[in-house]
Amino acid sequence: METKPHQKLHIFFFPYMAQGHIIPLIDIAKLFASHGVKSTLITTALNAPLFSKAIQSSKNLGFEIEILVIQFPAIEVGLPQGFEITSMATTHEMQEKFFKATFLLEPQIEQILDQHRPHCLFADSLFPWATDVAAKFGIPRLIFHGPGFFPLCAATIVILQEPQKKVSSDSEVFTIPNLPVEIKMTRNQVPTMLEKNADTILSKSLQEGVWEEGMAYRPVSLCNKAAGNKTEIRGMEASLDEHECLNWLNTKKINSVVYICFGSLTNFSDPQLLEIALGLEAYGQEFIWVVKKEKKEKEEWLPEGFEQRMEGKGLIIRGWAPQFYNEKLVTEILRIGVAVGSEKWASLVDVKKEASVKRDTIEKAVAQVMVGDEAEEMRSRARGLRELARRAIEKGGSSYSDLNALIEELRGEEESQCEEGSLEKVVSQVMVRDEAKEMRSRARALGEMARRAVEEGGSSFSDLTALVEELMSLRG
């Protein structure tokens, strides 16, 4: 019997419409493309130009990576036409409407999966319905969880064991159990979404197997530097040109500038921004401050004459800038930062009207992170973590090996689909729990074998590369 030529492994990538989700999933798609996988990114019309700019360098290198545009149902949920990214939400009501609209995307995703028949759907964790859609076509669904393993584990424990319910008041401190380090919180600091939607989150996540297995490729952003794309646009354009910012930094002494950024979704009240400004000015440290505000003739969130007094000493970037935000991980586990967080949980778009963090707290935090032995230890640990991350994504590194193992597993499932030729058998093979566990077990074993081979001299990378090339050549 004549054997049909295998198709190239094809994966759909579907990020949630927020900068902190879009950018890393684009990078992940580029990583897969660099390993010989056909990658297709799904987005909306408003966000498509951003995607196009971000993948251009990969296309220039000959990698197969494309964009597929869908319609965002903003009007259907009471939002204006063109409302297609979370940063446009200025109230909690708008945020809830936006999230509701994402559930209306399911029929479109089902339609394009039916039309294009990819071998895998790599969808954001905020699209819980994507698992069922992928199952209809007998393909695996991979989950992108942006915050990472630590917050996922912490949230899981809070949902399952409810340590916050074992204290007598909202301000009493409790410890999140079963973590390798001691993490303390108060009930006030527990996100309301975990309290209100615990049953839904838990049942859906267990159904999807979130807690059974995960793969870390860290950090995915380094794929751009590895390819020489140091200046490629990967997010919304800021009010300040990148080169202008770098030129300003080059005039400063090493370790003399503090960077302040609280994410692109956070809308601080004017009183809170005023307290931050006063704290920065009081300490006198040189700074770069990213703030979600447009330039206006009169800015009530800044002390009068602030920018004139800070000229040459501080740089304000209005709008958006690349960022990293995970307070407990940074401050209590990695110990490369200082906490200035509020004592009470607040929605990202509905931060309280008054200032919850005062200027003296800001001033103290700046001093702690910039001056003294503790500050130098933080910088040293950050440099060490950076080097570990760089080595992990290089050929032979743990992240590189894990990614190759995942691609091999997906290729194996795709070959099984071709051989069986029956949709019912394919769905059963991928989704039935016992067999799915065997697949994951094989993947873990392959990952461990790859790591051992690396330790013995790096032979695994050469062997794996040869195998990948052979499999790709068989696909024509």
HELIX and SHEET records of a PDB file:
HELIX    1   1 GLN A   19  SER A   34  1                                  16    
HELIX    2   2 ALA A   48  ASN A   60  1                                  13    
HELIX    3   3 ILE A   75  VAL A   77  5                                   3    
HELIX    4   4 THR A   86  MET A   88  5                                   3    
HELIX    5   5 HIS A   92  PHE A  103  1                                  12    
HELIX    6   6 GLU A  106  HIS A  116  1                                  11    
HELIX    7   7 ALA A  130  LYS A  136  1                                   7    
HELIX    8   8 PHE A  149  GLN A  161  1                                  13    
HELIX    9   9 PRO A  163  LYS A  166  5                                   4    
HELIX   10  10 ARG A  187  GLN A  189  5                                   3    
HELIX   11  11 THR A  192  LYS A  196  1                                   5    
HELIX   12  12 ALA A  198  GLU A  208  1                                  11    
HELIX   13  13 LEU A  222  ALA A  226  1                                   5    
HELIX   14  14 GLU A  242  ASN A  250  1                                   9    
HELIX   15  15 ASP A  270  TYR A  283  1                                  14    
HELIX   16  16 PHE A  306  ARG A  309  1                                   4    
HELIX   17  17 GLU A  327  LYS A  328  1                                   2    
HELIX   18  18 LEU A  329  ILE A  333  3                                   5    
HELIX   19  19 ARG A  359  MET A  370  1                                  12    
HELIX   20  20 ASP A  373  ILE A  393  1                                  21    
HELIX   21  21 SER A  398  GLU A  420  1                                  23    
HELIX   22  22 LEU A  423  MET A  431  1                                   9    
HELIX   23  23 ARG A  433  GLU A  455  1                                  23    
HELIX   24  24 SER A  459  LEU A  474  1                                  16    
SHEET    1   A 5 ILE A  65  ILE A  70  0                                        
SHEET    2   A 5 LYS A  38  THR A  44  1                                        
SHEET    3   A 5 HIS A  10  PHE A  14  1                                        
SHEET    4   A 5 CYS A 120  ASP A 124  1                                        
SHEET    5   A 5 ARG A 141  PHE A 144  1                                        
SHEET    1   B 2 VAL A 173  THR A 175  0                                        
SHEET    2   B 2 LYS A 184  THR A 186 -1                                        
SHEET    1   C 3 VAL A 257  ILE A 260  0                                        
SHEET    2   C 3 GLU A 286  VAL A 291  1                                        
SHEET    3   C 3 GLY A 314  ARG A 318  1                                        
END                                                                             
